[in-house]
Amino acid sequence: TNTCTNTNNNKNGCDDGGGDFDRDNALLFLGKTRTVPKTLNPMWNTTFKTKKGQQDAKKWISLASKGNDGPCIICLIFDEDTFSQDDFMGAVIIPLLSSHHDTEDTPSWYRVEPRFGHYFCKDVSGDLGVSVNVLGSSMPRMIRGNAIPLSSQSSIQVGVRWDMVQSSIGTTRAVDLDLSCVAIDVHGNVSMNDTVYYGNMRNSNNSMYHSGDERSGEKEGEDETIVCHLNRMPSHIV
């Protein structure tokens, strides 16, 4: 069985340093493959996908600028045991900040390491073939008066972020901003049932929804977001 985890280490990049590791220490547990029985050359043929935001990308780039490897994919290999705990068979550590353009037909091969965290296997040999493809997308910055064309089949997320006001003596003051999306019907009128804001978190058919009212600016990342699935919007909304 192959367990894949996306993790980040702020001290030594992808070097586990012999410390403890579990799912709670990981940024994201990607998943677990099926068990391939009775073979020394298993092929799992399993795909895991995940999305990370702009804040994560900035943090990873900052780590790289300081000489750290940043985030990694950790593949832990186990021999399944029906009557006792599964036996650890090795680990593969893949830095994500390296350029990856693998395909399913041409994976990259990584040496299986004997130790990761508290896991250890004395007799380890072999390599693990893994295809990793990292895709980046740009996020347009909205400026007042700008218009961005959108496909009617797309889904969009709009986010705003702000910080608390800090005085010269070190005290902070809460700042309350509000994110809203106004729905206009085919007659040019505002539809309050489909307008999303802090007082109406979801529209009439749940195709658009608000993350919740942030009243201080203390929150990390986007303070408020609205997600809109354009292909599911009510037919009377333009």
C-alpha positions as CSV (number, residue, x, y, z in Angstrom):
1,T,0.0,0.0,0.0
2,N,1.3,3.5,-0.9
3,T,0.3,6.4,1.2
4,C,0.8,9.9,-0.3
5,T,1.0,13.1,1.8
6,N,1.7,16.7,0.8
7,T,3.7,18.3,3.7
8,N,5.9,21.2,4.5
9,N,8.9,21.6,6.8
10,N,9.9,25.1,7.9
11,K,13.3,24.0,9.2
12,N,15.1,21.8,6.8
13,G,12.9,21.7,3.7
14,C,12.0,18.1,3.0
15,D,14.6,16.6,5.3
16,D,12.6,14.8,8.0
17,G,15.5,14.9,10.4
18,G,14.5,11.7,12.1
19,G,11.6,13.4,13.9
20,D,8.1,12.1,14.4
21,F,5.6,12.3,11.5
22,D,1.9,11.7,11.3
23,R,-1.1,13.0,9.4
24,D,-1.7,15.8,11.8
25,N,1.7,17.3,11.0
26,A,1.0,17.4,7.2
27,L,-0.6,20.2,5.3
28,L,-2.7,17.7,3.4
29,F,-3.2,14.0,3.4
30,L,-3.7,13.1,-0.3
31,G,-4.8,9.5,0.0
32,K,-4.1,5.9,0.1
33,T,-3.8,3.4,-2.8
34,R,-5.3,0.0,-3.1
35,T,-3.2,-3.0,-1.9
36,V,-1.5,-5.0,-4.6
37,P,-1.2,-8.6,-3.4
38,K,1.6,-11.2,-3.8
39,T,4.2,-9.2,-5.8
40,L,7.6,-7.6,-5.3
41,N,6.9,-5.2,-8.2
42,P,3.5,-3.6,-7.5
43,M,1.9,-1.1,-9.9
44,W,-0.8,1.0,-8.1
45,N,-1.8,3.3,-11.0
46,T,-3.5,5.7,-8.7
47,T,-3.9,9.4,-9.2
48,F,-4.1,12.1,-6.5
49,K,-5.0,15.7,-7.1
50,T,-5.0,18.8,-4.9
51,K,-5.2,22.6,-5.2
52,K,-3.2,25.1,-3.2
53,G,-3.8,28.8,-3.1
54,Q,-1.8,32.0,-3.7
55,Q,-0.8,32.3,0.0
56,D,0.8,28.8,0.0
57,A,2.7,29.6,-3.2
58,K,4.1,32.8,-1.7
59,K,5.1,30.9,1.5
60,W,6.9,28.2,-0.5
61,I,8.7,30.7,-2.7
62,S,9.8,32.5,0.5
63,L,11.2,29.2,1.9
64,A,13.1,28.5,-1.3
65,S,14.7,32.0,-1.2
66,K,16.0,31.1,2.2
67,G,17.7,27.9,1.0
68,N,14.9,25.5,2.1
69,D,13.4,22.9,-0.2
70,G,9.9,23.9,0.8
71,P,6.9,21.6,0.3
72,C,7.3,17.9,-0.6
73,I,5.2,14.9,-1.6
74,I,5.9,12.1,0.9
75,C,5.1,8.5,-0.3
76,L,5.1,6.0,2.5
77,I,5.2,2.3,1.4
78,F,3.7,-0.4,3.6
79,D,3.3,-4.2,3.5
80,E,-0.3,-4.9,4.5
81,D,-0.7,-7.4,7.4
82,T,-4.2,-8.7,8.1
83,F,-3.6,-9.7,11.7
84,S,-1.2,-7.0,12.9
85,Q,0.1,-3.6,12.2
86,D,1.2,-2.9,8.6
87,D,5.0,-3.1,8.1
88,F,6.8,0.0,6.9
89,M,8.8,-0.7,3.7
90,G,10.3,2.7,2.9
91,A,9.6,6.3,1.9
92,V,10.1,8.5,-1.1
93,I,10.4,12.3,-0.7
94,I,9.7,14.5,-3.8
95,P,10.4,18.3,-3.6
96,L,7.5,20.2,-5.2
97,L,9.5,23.3,-6.1
98,S,11.5,21.4,-8.6
99,S,10.2,21.6,-12.2
100,H,7.9,18.6,-12.8
101,H,6.5,17.8,-16.3
102,D,6.1,14.0,-15.9
103,T,3.4,12.1,-17.8
104,E,1.6,8.8,-16.8
105,D,3.7,7.0,-19.4
106,T,7.1,8.5,-18.4
107,P,7.3,8.7,-14.6
108,S,10.4,9.8,-12.7
109,W,12.1,7.2,-10.5
110,Y,13.0,8.0,-6.9
111,R,15.1,6.0,-4.5
112,V,13.2,4.4,-1.6
113,E,14.6,5.7,1.7
114,P,14.8,3.5,4.8
115,R,13.6,6.1,7.3
116,F,11.0,8.8,7.6
117,G,10.1,10.2,11.0
118,H,9.5,7.4,13.5
119,Y,9.2,4.9,10.6
120,F,12.2,2.7,9.9
121,C,12.9,-0.4,7.7
122,K,16.3,-2.0,7.9
123,D,16.4,-3.8,4.5
124,V,15.3,-1.3,1.9
125,S,16.1,-1.4,-1.8
126,G,14.5,-0.3,-5.1
127,D,12.9,2.7,-6.6
128,L,9.4,4.1,-6.8
129,G,8.1,5.5,-10.1
130,V,5.9,8.6,-9.6
131,S,4.5,11.1,-12.1
132,V,4.2,14.6,-10.7
133,N,2.8,17.5,-12.6
134,V,2.7,21.0,-11.0
135,L,0.5,23.5,-12.8
136,G,0.3,27.2,-11.9
137,S,-2.5,29.6,-12.9
138,S,-2.5,33.4,-12.6
139,M,-5.2,35.1,-10.6
140,P,-6.4,38.4,-12.0
141,R,-6.4,41.4,-9.7
142,M,-9.6,43.4,-9.9
143,I,-9.3,47.1,-10.1
144,R,-12.3,49.4,-9.8
145,G,-13.8,49.9,-13.3
146,N,-12.2,46.9,-14.9
147,A,-14.2,44.1,-16.6
148,I,-13.0,40.5,-16.9
149,P,-14.7,38.2,-19.5
150,L,-16.0,35.0,-18.0
151,S,-17.3,31.7,-19.5
152,S,-20.9,30.8,-18.7
153,Q,-19.6,27.3,-17.8
154,S,-16.9,28.4,-15.4
155,S,-16.8,28.7,-11.6
156,I,-15.1,31.7,-10.0
157,Q,-14.1,32.6,-6.5
158,V,-13.7,36.3,-5.4
159,G,-11.7,37.0,-2.3
160,V,-10.8,40.1,-0.3
161,R,-8.2,40.4,2.4
162,W,-7.3,43.1,4.8
163,D,-5.4,43.5,8.1
164,M,-6.2,45.2,11.5
165,V,-5.0,48.7,11.9
166,Q,-1.9,49.0,14.1
167,S,-1.2,52.2,16.0
168,S,2.2,53.7,16.7
169,I,2.1,52.4,20.2
170,G,1.5,48.8,19.1
171,T,-2.2,48.5,19.7
172,T,-4.6,47.1,17.0
173,R,-8.0,48.1,15.9
174,A,-10.5,45.9,14.1
175,V,-11.5,46.7,10.6
176,D,-14.8,45.5,9.2
177,L,-15.1,45.3,5.4
178,D,-17.9,43.4,3.6
179,L,-17.8,41.4,0.3
180,S,-21.1,41.3,-1.7
181,C,-22.2,40.0,-5.1
182,V,-25.3,41.7,-6.5
183,A,-27.5,39.6,-8.8
184,I,-29.3,41.4,-11.6
185,D,-32.3,39.8,-13.3
186,V,-33.3,39.9,-17.0
187,H,-35.3,43.1,-16.4
188,G,-32.4,44.9,-14.9
189,N,-33.7,44.7,-11.3
190,V,-31.7,43.6,-8.3
191,S,-32.8,40.1,-7.1
192,M,-32.3,40.1,-3.3
193,N,-33.0,36.4,-3.1
194,D,-29.9,35.8,-5.3
195,T,-27.7,38.6,-4.0
196,V,-25.1,37.2,-1.6
197,Y,-23.6,39.2,1.3
198,Y,-23.1,38.9,5.1
199,G,-26.9,38.9,5.6
200,N,-27.7,36.3,2.9
201,M,-24.9,33.7,2.7
202,R,-26.4,31.7,-0.1
203,N,-28.5,32.5,-3.2
204,S,-31.9,30.8,-4.1
205,N,-30.4,27.6,-5.5
206,N,-27.0,27.4,-3.7
207,S,-25.0,28.2,-6.9
208,M,-23.4,31.1,-5.1
209,Y,-22.3,31.3,-1.5
210,H,-20.4,33.4,1.0
211,S,-17.6,32.2,3.4
212,G,-18.9,34.2,6.3
213,D,-18.7,37.7,7.8
214,E,-15.2,38.7,9.0
215,R,-15.4,41.7,11.3
216,S,-11.8,42.3,12.4
217,G,-9.3,41.6,9.7
218,E,-7.4,39.3,12.1
219,K,-7.9,36.2,9.9
220,E,-5.0,34.8,7.8
221,G,-5.4,34.8,4.0
222,E,-8.7,35.8,2.4
223,D,-10.9,37.3,5.0
224,E,-14.1,36.9,3.0
225,T,-14.7,34.9,-0.2
226,I,-17.7,34.3,-2.5
227,V,-17.9,31.3,-4.8
228,C,-20.1,31.4,-7.9
229,H,-20.9,28.5,-10.2
230,L,-22.0,30.3,-13.3
231,N,-23.3,27.2,-15.1
232,R,-25.8,26.7,-12.2
233,M,-27.1,30.2,-11.8
234,P,-30.9,30.7,-12.0
235,S,-32.1,31.3,-15.6
236,H,-33.6,34.7,-14.6
237,I,-30.2,36.0,-13.5
238,V,-28.0,37.7,-16.1
